[in-house]
Amino acid sequence: MPSLAVQQGDITKLKVAAIVNAANRKMLGGGGVDGAIHRAAGPALLEACRRVREVSPGVRCPTGEARMTPGFDLPARHVIHTAGPVWKDGDSGEPELLASCYRSCLALASKRGLPSVAFPAISCGVYGYPPQAASKIAVREIRAHMDRHDAPEEVVLVAFDATMTAILQTAVEEQDPA
């Protein structure tokens, strides 16, 4: 039976098959979780990201899509990079783009048969997506994927602080299928 859990902590320390990096479209590192993942994975991650083909000048991962690299020095074997939307007003396609991030990451994990994936709160940092709205989209998309696919069997939503942990936990409880 697939499981969806919420955990507070450092995503770079998790022993899962893949962690999701809330990356930018360039995939060359940045701040927040992106910077933390790049620091923890070591310089080989940046080199692997540089080898990802650009689909347009400077863009390796368009918003809403996902790319996979090895995890290098991380406990996770893989990093799934996704570029979330920057919040404007909620009427500029942000909800669909955020949902697409989760679908794209889960599709990659499923295609590779990965048993476990950990997600940060995509777009909820400097990209300004309202956490309550983002968490509802995350849970909805993860549950929809789990209803249709065997992998991953375990998905963890990881929050760095208690506030985001509570928001994610509320979203999971509100959408509890039981």
ZIJO-V849759 format. One record per helix or strand of 2 or more residues. SS is the DSSP state (helix for helix, strand for strand). FROM is the first residue (numbers start at 1). TO is the last residue. If there is no record, write none. Layout:
# ZIJO-V849759
ss=SS from=FROM to=TO
ss=SS from=FROM to=TO
This chain:
# ZIJO-V849759
ss=strand from=3 to=8
ss=helix from=11 to=13
ss=strand from=18 to=23
ss=helix from=32 to=41
ss=helix from=43 to=50
ss=strand from=66 to=70
ss=strand from=78 to=83
ss=helix from=94 to=111
ss=strand from=116 to=119
ss=helix from=131 to=148
ss=strand from=154 to=159
ss=helix from=162 to=174
